[in-house]
Amino acid sequence: MIQQHSGIIRKILYLYADNPEDQADLHQEILYQAWKSIDRFKGNSKFSTWLYRLSLNTVLTHKRKNSRLKKEPMNESHEQSVLYPEPSDKSDLLWNAIKKLGDIDKTLISLHLEDYSNDEITEILGISKNHVAVKLHRIRQQLEKQLSNV
């Protein structure tokens, strides 16, 4: 089932990890957490919803733990991710703009772009359906403004 929904994991890694080493480490951690937690999946939601939430929580937990470490800035010659090529078209510009959003906002808009319903987004993020709609509206405005400056 995880292979069937591997795109969920790749998307989260793309949005939250900038270098291939971090992506590989986080990928392994997500697989480990899924294996460890599969007994707790009761089928009350779609497997993809459960996996998205598990992956997101794993990445955000890792990010919080490592936020205290001083990170060196990436330069233009830094090795590009193995999972995703160099941006080359308008959709790549959109994804790069999304990566600049806050953690919850980039998750929310990426779920929306994946055609998750507001009810499913509510379940994954644990916020109200009305809050989802309001945040989506604001995120769209922010992205439009950011992309109009490109």
FIRO-807239 format. One record per residue: residue number from 0; x, y, z of N, C-alpha, C in turn. Coordinates in steps of 0.05 Angstrom, whole numbers, plus 32768, in hexadecimal, padded with zeros to 4 digits. Example, Ala and Ser with C-alpha at 12.3 -4.5 7.8 and 13.67 -1.06 7.14 Angstrom:
<nodes>
> 0 8108 7F8E 809C 80F6 7FA6 809C 8108 7FBE 809C
> 1 8101 7FD3 808E 8111 7FEB 808F 8102 8001 809D
</nodes>
This chain:
<nodes>
> 0 8011 7FE8 8000 8000 8000 8000 8011 8019 8000
> 1 8028 8018 800E 803A 802F 800E 8045 8035 7FF3
> 2 804C 8020 7FE4 8056 8024 7FC8 8041 8031 7FB7
> 3 8028 8029 7FBB 8012 8034 7FAB 800E 8052 7FB0
> 4 8015 805A 7FC8 8012 8077 7FD0 802D 8084 7FD4
> 5 8041 807B 7FC7 805C 8086 7FCB 805E 80A3 7FC2
> 6 804C 80AC 7FB0 804C 80C8 7FA8 8047 80DB 7FBF
> 7 8037 80D2 7FD2 8032 80E3 7FEA 804C 80E8 7FF8
> 8 805B 80D3 7FFD 8075 80D6 800B 8088 80E8 7FFB
> 9 808A 80E3 7FE1 809D 80F3 7FD1 8095 8111 7FD1
> 10 807B 8117 7FD1 8073 8132 7FD1 807A 8140 7FEB
> 11 8076 8132 8001 807C 813E 801B 809A 8142 801D
> 12 80AA 812E 8014 80C7 8131 8015 80D0 8149 8004
> 13 80C4 814C 7FED 80CB 8163 7FDB 80C5 817E 7FE8
> 14 80AE 817F 7FF6 80A6 8198 8002 80B6 819F 801B
> 15 80BF 818B 802A 80CB 8190 8044 80E9 818B 8046
> 16 80F5 817D 8033 8112 8177 8035 811F 8181 801C
> 17 8134 8190 801F 8141 819D 8008 8158 818D 7FFC
> 18 8164 817A 800B 817A 816C 7FFE 8175 814E 7FFE
> 19 8182 8140 7FEC 817D 8123 7FE8 8182 8112 8001
> 20 8197 811A 8011 819D 810B 8029 8186 810C 803D
> 21 817B 8124 8041 8165 8128 8054 814C 8119 8049
> 22 8148 811A 802F 8131 810C 8023 8133 80EE 8027
> 23 814B 80E3 8023 814F 80C6 8027 814B 80BE 8044
> 24 8157 80CE 8057 8153 80C8 8073 8136 80CA 807C
> 25 8128 80DF 8073 810C 80E1 807A 80FB 80CC 806D
> 26 8102 80C4 8055 80F3 80AE 8048 80F5 8095 8059
> 27 810D 808E 8062 8110 8077 8072 8101 8079 808D
> 28 8101 8091 8098 80F3 8095 80B2 80D5 8093 80AE
> 29 80CB 809D 8098 80AE 809A 8092 80A7 807D 808F
> 30 80B7 806E 8080 80B1 8051 807C 80B2 8043 8097
> 31 80C5 804A 80A8 80C7 803D 80C2 80AF 8044 80D3
> 32 80A7 805D 80D3 808F 8065 80E3 8076 8058 80D9
> 33 8074 8055 80BE 805C 8047 80B3 805C 802A 80BB
> 34 8072 801D 80B9 8074 8001 80C1 806E 7FFE 80DF
> 35 8078 8010 80EF 8074 800E 810C 8057 8014 8114
> 36 804A 8025 8104 802F 802F 810B 8018 8021 80FC
> 37 801E 800F 80EA 8009 8004 80D8 7FF2 7FF7 80E9
> 38 7FF9 7FEC 8100 7FE5 7FDF 8111 7FD0 7FF3 811B
> 39 7FD8 800C 811C 7FC5 8021 8125 7FB3 802B 810F
> 40 7FB8 8023 80F6 7FA6 802B 80E0 7F8D 801A 80E2
> 41 7F77 8027 80E8 7F5E 8019 80EC 7F4B 801A 80D4
> 42 7F52 8028 80C0 7F41 802A 80A8 7F2B 803E 80AB
> 43 7F2B 804F 80BF 7F17 8064 80C2 7F1A 807A 80AD
> 44 7F31 807B 80A1 7F36 808E 808B 7F44 807F 8075
> 45 7F49 808C 805F 7F57 8080 8049 7F74 807A 8052
> 46 7F81 8066 8047 7F9D 8060 804D 7FAE 8078 8045
> 47 7FA7 8084 802E 7FB7 809B 8024 7FB6 80B2 8038
> 48 7F9F 80B7 8045 7F9C 80CC 8059 7FAE 80C6 8071
> 49 7FAD 80AD 807A 7FBD 80A4 8091 7FDB 80A7 808A
> 50 7FE3 809E 8073 7FFF 80A0 806B 8008 80BD 8068
> 51 7FF7 80CE 805D 7FFE 80EA 805B 8003 80F6 8076
> 52 7FF1 80F1 8089 7FF4 80FC 80A3 800D 80F1 80B1
> 53 8011 80D7 80AF 8029 80CB 80BB 8042 80D7 80B0
> 54 8043 80DA 8095 805B 80E5 8088 8060 8102 8090
> 55 804B 8111 8090 804D 812D 8098 8056 8130 80B5
> 56 804A 8121 80C7 8052 8122 80E3 806F 811A 80E6
> 57 8078 8106 80D8 8094 80FD 80DA 80A7 8112 80D1
> 58 80A1 811F 80BA 80B2 8134 80AF 80B2 814C 80C2
> 59 809B 8154 80CC 809A 816C 80DD 80A8 8167 80F8
> 60 80A6 814F 8102 80B4 8147 811B 80D2 8149 8117
> 61 80DB 813E 8100 80F7 813F 80F9 8101 815C 80F6
> 62 80F1 816C 80EA 80F8 8188 80E5 80FA 8197 8100
> 63 80E8 8192 8112 80E9 819F 812C 8102 8196 813C
> 64 8108 817D 813B 8120 8172 8149 8139 817F 813F
> 65 813A 8183 8125 8153 818E 8118 8153 81AC 8115
> 66 813E 81BA 811E 813D 81D7 811A 8152 81E5 812A
> 67 815C 81D9 813F 8170 81E6 8150 818C 81E5 8144
> 68 8190 81D2 8131 81AA 81D0 8125 81AE 81E7 8111
> 69 81C6 81F1 8110 81CD 8206 80FC 81D0 81F8 80E1
> 70 81C1 8202 80CE 81C3 81F7 80B3 81D1 820A 80A0
> 71 81E2 81FF 8090 81F1 8210 807D 81DE 8215 8065
> 72 81DF 822E 805A 81CE 8234 8043 81D6 8224 802B
> 73 81C2 821C 801B 81C8 820E 8002 81CF 8222 7FED
> 74 81E3 821B 7FDD 81EA 822D 7FC7 81E0 8221 7FAD
> 75 81E3 8230 7F98 81D9 8227 7F7E 81E4 820D 7F74
> 76 81FC 8206 7F7C 8209 81EE 7F72 8202 81D5 7F83
> 77 81F2 81D9 7F98 81EB 81C2 7FA9 81DE 81AC 7F98
> 78 81E4 8194 7F9F 81D9 817D 7F90 81BA 817E 7F90
> 79 81AE 817B 7F79 8191 817B 7F77 8185 8161 7F81
> 80 816D 8162 7F8B 815F 814B 7F95 815E 8134 7F80
> 81 8161 811C 7F89 815E 8105 7F78 8141 8100 7F70
> 82 812F 8108 7F82 8113 8103 7F7E 8106 8116 7F6A
> 83 8110 812F 7F69 8103 8143 7F58 8118 8152 7F48
> 84 8112 8157 7F2E 8125 8165 7F1D 8125 8183 7F22
> 85 8138 8190 7F15 813A 81AE 7F17 8120 81BA 7F0B
> 86 8115 81CF 7F18 80FD 81DB 7F0E 8101 81E5 7EF1
> 87 80EC 81E0 7EE1 80EF 81E7 7EC5 80D5 81F3 7EB8
> 88 80BF 81F2 7EC6 80A6 81FD 7EBA 8095 820A 7ECF
> 89 807D 8213 7EC7 806C 8221 7ED9 8063 8211 7EF1
> 90 805E 81F7 7EEE 8056 81E7 7F05 806D 81E5 7F19
> 91 8085 81E5 7F0F 809C 81E5 7F21 809F 81FF 7F30
> 92 8098 8215 7F23 8098 822F 7F30 8083 822F 7F46
> 93 806C 8223 7F41 8057 8222 7F55 8061 8211 7F6D
> 94 806D 81FA 7F68 8076 81E9 7F7F 808C 81F7 7F8E
> 95 809E 8206 7F81 80B2 8215 7F8F 80A6 822B 7FA0
> 96 8091 8238 7F96 8083 824C 7FA6 8075 823F 7FBE
> 97 806A 8227 7FBA 805D 8219 7FD0 8072 8212 7FE6
> 98 808A 820A 7FDD 809F 8203 7FF1 80A6 821A 8003
> 99 80A1 8232 7FFB 80A7 824A 800B 8092 8250 8020
> 100 807B 8243 801E 8065 8247 8032 806C 823A 804C
> 101 805D 8241 8061 8060 8235 807B 8058 8217 8079
> 102 8060 8208 808D 805C 81EB 808D 803E 81E3 8088
> 103 802C 81EE 8098 8010 81E7 8095 8005 81F0 807A
> 104 800C 8208 8072 8002 8213 8059 800B 8203 8041
> 105 8025 81FB 8040 802E 81EB 8029 8021 81CF 8029
> 106 801C 81C4 8040 800E 81AB 8041 7FF1 81AD 8038
> 107 7FE4 81C2 8042 7FC8 81C6 803B 7FC5 81CA 801D
> 108 7FD5 81DB 8010 7FD2 81E0 7FF4 7FDA 81C8 7FE3
> 109 7FEE 81B9 7FEC 7FF5 81A1 7FDD 7FE0 818C 7FDE
> 110 7FD3 8189 7FF5 7FBC 8177 7FF7 7FA5 817F 7FE4
> 111 7FA0 8199 7FE4 7F8B 81A4 7FD3 7F91 819F 7FB5
> 112 7FAA 81A3 7FAE 7FB3 819E 7F92 7FB2 8181 7F8A
> 113 7FB3 816F 7F9E 7FB1 8152 7F9A 7F94 8149 7F99
> 114 7F82 815C 7F9A 7F65 8156 7F99 7F5A 8149 7FB2
> 115 7F67 814D 7FC9 7F5B 8145 7FE2 7F44 8158 7FE8
> 116 7F2E 814D 7FF2 7F17 815E 7FF9 7F1E 816D 8013
> 117 7F0E 8183 8018 7F12 8192 8030 7F0E 8181 8049
> 118 7EFC 816D 8047 7EF7 815B 805D 7F10 814A 8063
> 119 7F1D 8140 804E 7F35 8130 8051 7F4C 8141 805C
> 120 7F4E 815A 8052 7F63 816C 805C 7F5E 8172 8079
> 121 7F45 8176 8081 7F3E 817A 809D 7F48 8163 80AE
> 122 7F43 814A 80A4 7F4B 8132 80B3 7F69 8130 80B5
> 123 7F78 8136 80A0 7F95 8134 80A0 7FA1 8149 80B3
> 124 7F98 8162 80B0 7FA5 8178 80BF 7F98 817E 80DA
> 125 7F80 8174 80DF 7F73 8178 80F9 7F6A 8195 80FD
> 126 7F62 81A2 80E7 7F56 81BD 80E9 7F3A 81BC 80DE
> 127 7F2A 81D0 80E4 7F0E 81D0 80DB 7F0C 81D3 80BD
> 128 7EF5 81CA 80B2 7EF0 81CD 8095 7EF0 81EA 808C
> 129 7EE4 81FB 809D 7EE3 8217 8097 7EFF 8223 8097
> 130 7F0F 821B 80AA 7F2B 8225 80AB 7F3A 821D 8092
> 131 7F35 8204 8088 7F42 81FB 8070 7F3B 820D 8059
> 132 7F21 8214 8056 7F18 8225 8040 7F25 8240 8041
> 133 7F25 824C 8059 7F31 8267 805C 7F4F 8266 8056
> 134 7F5D 8253 8061 7F7A 8251 805C 7F80 824D 803F
> 135 7F70 823C 8031 7F75 8237 8015 7F72 8251 8005
> 136 7F5E 8261 800C 7F59 827A 7FFE 7F72 828D 8002
> 137 7F7B 828F 801A 7F92 82A0 8020 7FAC 8296 8013
> 138 7FAF 827B 8013 7FC7 8270 8006 7FC7 8275 7FE8
> 139 7FB0 8272 7FDC 7FAE 8278 7FBF 7FB6 8295 7FB9
> 140 7FAC 82A7 7FCA 7FB3 82C3 7FC6 7FD1 82C8 7FC9
> 141 7FDC 82BB 7FDD 7FF9 82BE 7FE2 8009 82B3 7FCB
> 142 8001 829B 7FC0 800F 828F 7FAA 800C 82A0 7F90
> 143 7FF4 82AB 7F8C 7FF0 82BC 7F74 8003 82D4 7F76
> 144 8005 82E0 7F8D 8016 82F7 7F91 8033 82F0 7F8C
> 145 803B 82DA 7F98 8057 82D1 7F95 805E 82CA 7F78
> 146 804C 82BD 7F6A 8051 82B5 7F4E 804F 82CC 7F3A
> 147 8040 82E0 7F42 803E 82F7 7F30 8058 8308 7F30
> 148 8069 8303 7F44 8083 8311 7F46 8099 8302 7F38
> 149 8093 82EB 7F2D 80A7 82DA 7F1F 80AB 82E3 7F03
</nodes>
